[in-house]
Every structure is written in structure tokens, then in C-alpha cells.
Amino acid sequence: MAKTVTIASRIPMAIRMEEAERNPDKPGLSKERRSIVIQGAGNELGTVEGLTRDVDEALFDAWVKANPNHAAVVNGLLRKVGADEEPEGIVYGFETALPAPDVVPAEALAAKEKQS
């Protein structure tokens, strides 16, 4: 059995990877070209990566090698990950630079003003 990998995709839609023509001089005559659909990141789970498990590693590597100028390859939107990888969640905004200040209740301020 061929070695399989999990592919993480940051492409917003699915992409079909198909094995290259065995005889480019006579396209369409090749028998049973293997292909696989890689899940995109735009999904109902609210994640920024789509994971496709059990992808034939040889097919994936051959497709990447045959398509070096594809936008997904050039921009690093496809990557091999571990089998137990979980999709990354969406992160909104920025982390705060300082902790929130202690808030003093209005009653405490009023009592302090009466004492002075």
C-alpha cells in the first residue's frame, strides 16, 4: 500500500489534483489516471485550514512538482501535516498590550471623597 499523508490547505475552495498524462502526445488515452480532491479552508467549521486525510504522498508530490507555478504552491497554501493534526481556528483582533486596570466601584470613590 502506498504511503499516505494529511494535507492542510489554506485555499478557500477545494482543489482537484490529478495524475499527469502518461503519454502527453496522445492525451486522453491514458487508463485510470488517479486523482484526489483536497478540501478547502472555507468550511462550516470556522477554520482557516481544511484537512484532507489519507492522500497518496506520491500523487501529491508529483502534482506539486508538475505545478510549480500554481498559486497554491508558490504561496505555500498546501502543506503536509501529521496524521493527528487538528485544523487551526480563526483568530480575531490583537492581543492586549497591557492588562486591564483595576476598576474601583463608584461607591468606593464616593466614600473616599467624603472622608477627605
Disulfide bonds with the S-S distance in Angstrom:
none
